[in-house]
Amino acid sequence: MQDFAQWSLDTIREEGGSLSWLEEQRFDWTTTTSHALEQILNGKTIILITDEKRKWFEQYILSSLNSATLERPLLPMVSIDSIYTHYNNINGGEMIDILDDMISISYKDNYFFWYIGSGDDKRSDIAKRKDNSYFWIFDEDFHNAFTLKSYDKKLDIKLLQLFGLFDASLNATMFGEVDVSS
């Protein structure tokens, strides 16, 4: 079984120039993503949160990750908006605590947040409270986060490329080609 860091580097290089930007950030990628993949393998539910500008990407992930054409087990994944439709109206820590308690009871603490978006967006607040959250965050250094720049003209393309690599990483991990625990 191949080490995840080496597998990621080989996969990035196989893609050629289109993913060359990621080679410099591969250590951040492998550190954060391996933790998320371990959680998925352990059966945790993914609760996806994006900022408003990335709602299109949230829908893309939700429809692609469990596509009918994939030949792998379905993954438990939901959007925060499907759990609590009034999520955008949450103001203050107390309401986040109440929502977090409801999610903890519903999922028996067997979940993690995957946040994609701006670091200063209020939609990131609930994910930032959990140490096991997974982030693709913009313009902010944060624990367990892969950082991107919101002003990057190729941001949307990079997000799609990252998702492609994440999906390939997920397949490789689920089918025992890669060890994410090392």
C-alpha positions, 0 to 999 in steps of 0.5 A: 500500500502506497503512502498518501503523500507519495501517491498525491505527488505522483497523481499531481505530476501525472496531471501535468501542468494543470495541477502544477500549482498544487505541487508546492502546497502538497504537504498542506493538502496531504496533511489535511486531506488524509485526516478527512479521508480517515474520518470518512473511512471510519464512517463519519457523516460529512456535513458540507458548508460553503460560503454563499459564493460557493453554493454552486460548488456545494451542489456540485460536490453533493451531486458528484460524490455519490453519483449513480455512475460511481462504483464505490459505496455511497458516502453519508454526506449532507449540507448544513442547509438541509439540516437547518434551513435557517442557518444563514439567520444564526447570530451569536455563539449561543444559537451555534451551540444549540445547533451544534447540540442538535447535530451532535445528538442527531449524528451521535458525534459521528460527523465532521464539517467540511467547510469551503469558503472565505475564512471570515464568512459567518458560515464558517463559525460552526466548523471552526469550533470543531477540531476535526473539521476539514477546510478549504479556506480562503485568505486565512491560515487555520488549523487543519485547513488547505488555504487558497486565495479568494482573489485568484482569478483561477479559483473556481478552476482550482476548486474543481481540480481539488475536488477531482483530486479529492475524489481520486484520493477517496477511491484510492483510499477506499480500495486499499491502494493508499494508506492515509494513516501514515 
